[in-house]
Amino acid sequence: MTDNAGSEDPREDEQYHLEVTSGDVADSVLLPGDPGRVETILDCWDDGEVMADHREYRTATGTTDGAPISVTSTGIGSPGAAIAVEELARVGADTLLRVGSCGAIQPETDVGDLIITAGAVRQEGTSDEYIREDYPAVADHAVVAALAAAAEELGYDYHVGLTASTDSFYAGQSREGFGGYRGRGSEEMVEELKRANVLNFEMEASAILTLANIYGLRAGAVCTVYADRTTGEFEVTGEQRAAKTASRAVSLLAEMDEQVADSDASEWHAKLGLD
């Protein structure tokens, strides 16, 4: 029996959607939605090359600060992101960092700020098909620490907290649909999330985090705020901030993993520190 048992795809190694094979991707992979952001991310690295480009999934691999790194775009939403997690895990990836944009719903967050996800509200349906609805979507503690350290080092304003991941950009995030249509209870939902100290909306993090925990992988998310839902301000700005932060976090994670290997610790913790 192979790892692909139960699949209708007869190929032993090349993945059906991503068209990558073992050896094409590094252990750590950034996950933007937009395939166009792959080039933006490559600009942050020492070097890199595109390994595969199929449907919404564009994959490139290179190095950043000497650490191996890959990027795979996932398209919009959790179904596509879940496919990427599944197929990247099959070819050896073990650390996944969602990189994207978001809408902020708290007054302390401004357009251009970074939001680092510590945990996510599973307001998407993809993860429900994997596990019961009360299973938590939490980020790996070392990934969160590396993202925060990277943002601090780069001098970016950032916030660490809870994210709500939705299936709908419009009704699911209490935006008006065509003709002014509003989804049932959407305005009340936003107010409830605000009171619960949720920081932002996006569409992939909770599925990525849930699947990563189920499969024993590390995962996290960092998004640049494009929409300030408290003021109505919207601007596509600071696109590279999330990319640079996630890329630097990968090299920091490589250092952190070395510290664990050189110590008696089973996992990285704050007492080990960072050089």
Secondary structure by P-SEA (a helix, b strand, c coil): cccccccccccccccccccccccccccbbbbbccccaaaaaaaaccccccccccccbbbbbbccccccbbbbbbcccaaaaaaaaaaaaaacccbbbbbbbbbbccccccccbbbbbcccccccccccccccccccccccaaaaaaaaaaaaaacccccbbbbbbbccccccccccccccccccaaaaaaaaaaaaccccccccaaaaaaaaaaaccccccccccccccccccccccccaaaaaaaaaaaaaaaaaaaaaaaccccccccccccc
